[in-house]
Amino acid sequence: MWIDAHQDIAYNALTFGRDIRLSAYETRRGEAGSSTVAVNGEALCGWEEYQRGGIGLIIATLFVMPRRYKTGAWEKLDFATYEEAYRLTRAQFDYYLNLCDRSPDQFCLIRTRAELRAHVERWLTAPPLFPQQTQPVGMVLSMEGAEGVRDQHELEEWWQEGLRLIGPVWAGTRYCGGMYEGEGFTPEGYRLLEQMAEIGYTLDIAHMNEISALQALDRYEGAVIASHCNAAALLKDDSARARHLSDRVIRRLAERDGVIGVVPFNRFLRSGWKNGEPREWVTLSHLADHVDHICQVTGSVRHVGIGTDFDGGFGFPAVPLEMDTIADLPKLADQLMERGFSEQDLHAIAHANWTRILEQTLPA
């Protein structure tokens, strides 16, 4: 079983009309020659691929984009006001509710520890053998960019409905600096952290710049993760480097017993990589480099997992050579075993590290 700590499933459904219940190949056939492929790549994810790859649980996002970063008319989840951000965020939340209600044999929401334990037990005792035997894929909901919170009193409402993680920033918000703008936390951002901790949210520092990430790690009293980030030290002189984690942040996150989800996106694996370059230039060995680096910096496999960000602004072929869909994610295990990682280490990276965080943070 694998846990993927970051997928923008609702964003894809509401922006591009993708149906995650289909296989990735069905989606590709339906989108062939379309503008969707031009802006988001070919689909990497679908329910069949989750079954074949053993992807048992996904941290699924609510993501809206500041309108100033909109790049085309195809973008449908962009906002200019907090009211717009709330409405679009709410639509994605409702999408997940409806998906699980309509297709409970394929997807289910995980809100509590009891639900988590029952779900993991099903996957570990009766793993999918597609198509003869299948299991529903669990979803834990996360807000990527907290602009959908019009008033911080709404945090309790979101929690009661099932939201469990919040990443305050994407580009840069009224709360803190992100990968494109801003510096550290604002007074309003610190108030957000205080209220999140009181309720019990897990804080996701993905997309924070280094100043904000270190401030969050110093200040936040609850659990902290980085859902989809790589090691900045392996991306020297790269424009994408600011949205990844310095060794200093990696060490501080490990001190907080957090987990980092590494991202199998070529641009985040090899400095200077661009779309259209030969696929063989980036392989799963590059992804293993980031896993290994985090383990070396922290001295343990306890603080690394997977956060693919698949179909979140990129798709096939912008992934390592050995990957055609997310069903190929288990091939990473072969790379890690060649480097001396044990079966127990692979178990931790695949799902046990993320399971630990969820066990600690989900309500009873």
C-alpha positions as CSV (number, residue, x, y, z in Angstrom):
1,M,0.0,0.0,0.0
2,W,1.1,3.5,-0.9
3,I,-0.1,6.8,0.5
4,D,0.2,9.8,-1.8
5,A,0.2,13.1,0.2
6,H,-0.9,15.4,-2.5
7,Q,-3.2,15.2,-5.5
8,D,-5.4,18.0,-7.0
9,I,-8.3,15.7,-8.0
10,A,-11.1,18.2,-7.5
11,Y,-9.2,20.9,-9.4
12,N,-8.8,18.6,-12.4
13,A,-12.5,17.6,-12.3
14,L,-13.8,21.1,-12.1
15,T,-11.2,22.7,-14.4
16,F,-10.8,20.1,-17.1
17,G,-13.8,17.8,-16.6
18,R,-11.6,14.8,-15.7
19,D,-13.4,11.9,-14.1
20,I,-11.0,10.2,-11.7
21,R,-13.3,7.1,-11.7
22,L,-12.0,6.4,-15.3
23,S,-8.6,4.9,-16.0
24,A,-5.8,7.3,-16.9
25,Y,-5.8,5.8,-20.4
26,E,-9.5,6.4,-20.9
27,T,-8.9,10.0,-20.0
28,R,-6.0,10.3,-22.4
29,R,-8.0,8.9,-25.2
30,G,-10.9,11.4,-24.5
31,E,-8.5,14.3,-24.3
32,A,-6.3,13.5,-27.3
33,G,-5.4,16.6,-29.2
34,S,-7.2,18.9,-26.7
35,S,-6.0,22.1,-25.0
36,T,-6.1,20.2,-21.7
37,V,-3.1,18.2,-22.7
38,A,-1.3,21.3,-23.8
39,V,-1.7,23.0,-20.4
40,N,-1.7,20.1,-18.0
41,G,-0.1,17.1,-19.7
42,E,-1.6,13.7,-20.3
43,A,-3.4,12.2,-17.3
44,L,-1.3,10.1,-14.9
45,C,-4.1,9.2,-12.5
46,G,-7.3,7.1,-12.6
47,W,-9.0,4.6,-10.3
48,E,-7.7,1.6,-12.2
49,E,-4.1,2.9,-11.9
50,Y,-4.7,3.4,-8.1
51,Q,-5.7,-0.2,-7.9
52,R,-2.8,-1.6,-10.0
53,G,-0.2,0.6,-8.2
54,G,-1.6,0.0,-4.7
55,I,-2.4,3.6,-4.0
56,G,-4.6,3.1,-1.0
57,L,-5.0,6.6,0.4
58,I,-4.6,10.1,-1.1
59,I,-4.4,13.5,0.6
60,A,-6.7,15.3,-1.8
61,T,-6.7,19.1,-2.1
62,L,-8.9,22.1,-2.2
63,F,-6.9,24.5,-4.4
64,V,-7.8,27.9,-5.9
65,M,-5.5,30.2,-7.7
66,P,-5.1,34.0,-7.2
67,R,-6.3,35.6,-10.4
68,R,-3.1,37.5,-10.9
69,Y,-1.4,34.2,-11.7
70,K,-4.1,33.1,-14.2
71,T,-2.4,32.2,-17.6
72,G,-5.4,31.5,-19.8
73,A,-9.2,31.3,-20.2
74,W,-9.1,27.6,-19.4
75,E,-8.4,28.4,-15.7
76,K,-11.7,28.2,-13.9
77,L,-10.7,28.1,-10.3
78,D,-9.1,31.5,-10.0
79,F,-10.3,34.2,-7.5
80,A,-9.9,38.0,-7.0
81,T,-11.9,38.2,-3.7
82,Y,-12.0,36.1,-0.6
83,E,-15.7,35.5,-1.2
84,E,-14.8,34.0,-4.7
85,A,-12.1,31.9,-3.1
86,Y,-14.5,30.6,-0.5
87,R,-17.1,29.7,-3.2
88,L,-14.6,27.9,-5.4
89,T,-13.1,26.1,-2.4
90,R,-16.6,25.0,-1.3
91,A,-17.3,23.6,-4.7
92,Q,-14.3,21.4,-4.5
93,F,-15.2,20.2,-1.1
94,D,-18.7,19.3,-2.3
95,Y,-17.1,17.5,-5.3
96,Y,-15.4,15.1,-2.9
97,L,-18.5,14.5,-0.9
98,N,-20.5,13.8,-4.0
99,L,-17.8,11.5,-5.5
100,C,-17.7,9.4,-2.4
101,D,-21.5,9.3,-2.1
102,R,-21.9,8.3,-5.8
103,S,-19.1,5.8,-6.0
104,P,-18.5,4.3,-2.5
105,D,-16.9,1.2,-4.0
106,Q,-14.2,3.4,-5.5
107,F,-13.6,6.3,-3.1
108,C,-14.3,7.0,0.6
109,L,-13.5,10.0,2.9
110,I,-11.3,9.4,5.9
111,R,-12.1,11.8,8.7
112,T,-11.3,9.8,11.9
113,R,-8.7,7.5,13.3
114,A,-11.2,4.7,13.4
115,E,-11.9,5.1,9.7
116,L,-8.2,5.3,9.0
117,R,-7.5,2.1,10.9
118,A,-10.3,0.1,9.2
119,H,-9.2,1.4,5.8
120,V,-5.6,0.5,6.2
121,E,-6.5,-2.9,7.6
122,R,-8.6,-3.7,4.5
123,W,-5.8,-2.7,2.2
124,L,-3.1,-4.6,4.0
125,T,-5.2,-7.8,4.5
126,A,-6.9,-7.9,1.1
127,P,-4.9,-5.7,-1.3
128,P,-6.3,-5.1,-4.7
129,L,-5.8,-7.6,-7.5
130,F,-7.3,-5.7,-10.3
131,P,-9.8,-6.5,-11.7
132,Q,-10.8,-9.5,-9.7
133,Q,-10.5,-7.8,-6.3
134,T,-10.6,-4.1,-5.6
135,Q,-10.7,-1.7,-2.7
136,P,-12.0,1.9,-2.3
137,V,-9.3,4.6,-2.3
138,G,-9.3,6.7,0.9
139,M,-9.2,10.5,0.8
140,V,-8.1,12.8,3.6
141,L,-8.9,16.5,2.6
142,S,-6.4,19.3,2.7
143,M,-6.7,23.0,1.8
144,E,-3.8,24.2,-0.4
145,G,-3.8,28.0,0.2
146,A,-6.1,29.2,2.9
147,E,-7.6,32.1,1.0
148,G,-10.8,30.1,1.0
149,V,-11.1,30.9,4.7
150,R,-13.0,34.2,4.6
151,D,-13.0,34.5,8.4
152,Q,-10.9,32.5,10.7
153,H,-14.0,31.5,12.7
154,E,-14.8,29.3,9.7
155,L,-11.9,27.0,10.6
156,E,-14.1,25.2,13.1
157,E,-16.9,24.7,10.4
158,W,-14.4,23.3,7.9
159,W,-13.0,20.9,10.6
160,Q,-16.5,19.6,11.5
161,E,-17.2,18.9,7.9
162,G,-14.0,16.9,7.4
163,L,-11.1,19.1,6.5
164,R,-8.0,17.9,8.2
165,L,-4.9,19.7,6.8
166,I,-4.2,23.3,5.8
167,G,-1.3,24.7,3.8
168,P,-1.7,28.5,4.2
169,V,0.1,29.5,1.1
170,W,0.6,28.8,-2.6
171,A,2.1,31.9,-4.4
172,G,1.9,34.2,-1.4
173,T,-1.1,35.2,0.7
174,R,-2.2,37.5,3.4
175,Y,-0.9,34.9,5.9
176,C,2.7,34.4,4.8
177,G,5.2,34.4,2.0
178,G,5.2,31.7,-0.6
179,M,7.1,30.6,-3.6
180,Y,6.5,33.7,-5.7
181,E,5.9,36.6,-3.3
182,G,6.0,37.8,0.3
183,E,8.4,37.1,3.1
184,G,7.5,35.7,6.5
185,F,4.2,35.4,8.5
186,T,2.0,38.4,9.0
187,P,0.1,39.0,12.3
188,E,-3.0,37.6,10.6
189,G,-1.0,34.5,9.6
190,Y,0.1,33.9,13.2
191,R,-3.5,34.2,14.4
192,L,-4.4,31.6,11.7
193,L,-1.7,29.2,13.1
194,E,-3.0,29.7,16.6
195,Q,-6.5,28.8,15.7
196,M,-5.5,25.9,13.5
197,A,-3.5,24.4,16.4
198,E,-6.4,24.9,18.8
199,I,-8.7,22.9,16.6
200,G,-6.2,20.2,15.7
201,Y,-5.3,20.8,12.0
202,T,-2.1,19.5,10.5
203,L,0.0,22.3,9.1
204,D,1.4,21.8,5.6
205,I,4.5,24.0,4.9
206,A,4.6,23.2,1.2
207,H,5.0,26.2,-1.1
208,M,6.3,28.4,1.8
209,N,9.5,30.2,1.3
210,E,12.3,29.5,3.8
211,I,11.5,32.4,6.0
212,S,7.9,31.4,6.4
213,A,8.7,27.7,6.8
214,L,11.2,28.3,9.6
215,Q,8.7,30.7,11.4
216,A,6.0,28.1,11.1
217,L,8.2,25.4,12.5
218,D,9.1,27.6,15.4
219,R,5.6,28.8,16.2
220,Y,3.1,26.1,15.3
221,E,2.1,23.9,18.2
222,G,0.4,21.1,16.2
223,A,1.7,18.5,13.7
224,V,3.7,19.8,10.7
225,I,4.4,18.2,7.3
226,A,5.6,19.2,3.8
227,S,3.2,17.3,1.5
228,H,4.9,17.8,-1.8
229,C,8.5,19.1,-1.7
230,N,11.9,18.0,-2.8
231,A,15.4,18.7,-1.5
232,A,16.5,22.2,-2.6
233,A,20.2,21.2,-2.2
234,L,19.8,19.0,-5.2
235,L,18.4,21.8,-7.3
236,K,21.2,24.3,-7.4
237,D,20.7,27.4,-9.5
238,D,17.2,26.4,-10.5
239,S,14.2,28.7,-10.7
240,A,12.0,26.1,-8.9
241,R,14.4,25.9,-6.0
242,A,12.6,28.4,-3.8
243,R,9.5,26.2,-3.4
244,H,11.5,23.3,-2.1
245,L,13.2,22.6,1.3
246,S,16.6,23.7,2.4
247,D,18.6,21.3,4.6
248,R,17.9,23.6,7.5
249,V,14.2,23.3,7.0
250,I,14.5,19.6,6.5
251,R,16.3,19.2,9.9
252,R,13.8,21.4,11.7
253,L,10.9,19.5,10.3
254,A,12.5,16.2,11.4
255,E,12.9,17.7,14.9
256,R,9.1,18.2,14.9
257,D,8.7,14.5,13.7
258,G,7.3,15.7,10.4
259,V,7.2,14.0,7.0
260,I,8.2,15.2,3.6
261,G,6.5,13.9,0.4
262,V,8.9,13.8,-2.5
263,V,7.6,14.8,-6.0
264,P,8.2,12.8,-9.2
265,F,8.1,15.8,-11.5
266,N,11.1,16.1,-13.8
267,R,11.5,19.9,-13.3
268,F,11.7,19.2,-9.5
269,L,14.2,16.4,-9.9
270,R,16.8,17.8,-12.3
271,S,17.9,21.4,-12.4
272,G,17.1,23.2,-15.6
273,W,14.9,20.4,-17.0
274,K,12.3,21.7,-19.5
275,N,9.3,20.2,-21.3
276,G,10.2,18.5,-24.5
277,E,13.7,17.3,-23.4
278,P,14.5,13.6,-23.8
279,R,12.7,11.5,-21.2
280,E,15.8,9.5,-20.5
281,W,17.4,12.6,-18.9
282,V,15.3,12.1,-15.8
283,T,14.8,8.7,-14.2
284,L,13.5,7.2,-10.9
285,S,17.2,7.3,-9.8
286,H,16.8,11.1,-9.5
287,L,13.7,10.7,-7.3
288,A,15.7,8.2,-5.2
289,D,18.4,10.8,-4.8
290,H,15.9,13.1,-3.1
291,V,14.7,10.3,-0.8
292,D,18.2,9.4,0.1
293,H,19.2,13.1,0.7
294,I,16.4,13.6,3.1
295,C,17.3,10.4,4.9
296,Q,21.0,11.4,5.1
297,V,20.1,14.9,6.4
298,T,17.7,13.6,9.1
299,G,19.5,10.4,9.8
300,S,16.4,8.3,9.4
301,V,13.8,7.0,6.9
302,R,11.1,8.3,9.4
303,H,10.7,11.6,7.7
304,V,10.1,10.9,4.0
305,G,7.2,9.7,2.0
306,I,5.5,10.4,-1.4
307,G,3.5,13.4,-2.5
308,T,3.3,13.1,-6.2
309,D,1.3,16.3,-7.1
310,F,0.3,14.3,-10.2
311,D,-1.9,16.0,-12.6
312,G,-1.4,19.2,-10.7
313,G,-0.1,21.4,-13.5
314,F,1.9,18.7,-15.2
315,G,1.4,15.2,-16.4
316,F,2.9,12.6,-18.8
317,P,5.5,12.8,-20.2
318,A,7.0,15.2,-17.6
319,V,7.8,12.4,-15.1
320,P,10.7,10.0,-14.7
321,L,11.4,7.6,-17.6
322,E,10.1,4.5,-15.9
323,M,6.7,6.0,-15.2
324,D,3.8,6.0,-17.5
325,T,1.1,6.4,-14.9
326,I,0.9,6.5,-11.1
327,A,0.6,2.7,-11.2
328,D,4.4,2.7,-11.8
329,L,5.1,4.4,-8.5
330,P,6.1,1.0,-6.8
331,K,9.1,0.9,-9.2
332,L,10.7,3.4,-6.9
333,A,11.1,0.5,-4.4
334,D,13.6,-1.2,-6.7
335,Q,15.8,1.9,-6.9
336,L,15.8,2.2,-3.2
337,M,16.6,-1.5,-2.5
338,E,19.6,-1.2,-4.9
339,R,20.8,1.6,-2.5
340,G,20.5,-0.6,0.6
341,F,17.1,0.4,1.8
342,S,15.4,-2.5,3.7
343,E,11.9,-3.9,3.4
344,Q,11.1,-2.1,6.6
345,D,12.5,1.2,5.2
346,L,10.3,0.8,2.1
347,H,7.3,0.1,4.3
348,A,7.9,3.4,6.1
349,I,8.4,5.4,2.9
350,A,5.4,3.9,1.1
351,H,2.8,4.4,3.8
352,A,3.8,3.9,7.4
353,N,5.3,7.4,7.9
354,W,2.1,9.1,6.6
355,T,0.0,6.7,8.6
356,R,1.8,7.7,11.7
357,I,1.0,11.4,11.1
358,L,-2.6,10.7,10.4
359,E,-2.9,8.4,13.5
360,Q,-1.5,11.3,15.6
361,T,-3.8,14.0,14.2
362,L,-7.1,12.6,13.1
363,P,-9.9,12.8,15.8
364,A,-11.0,9.6,17.4
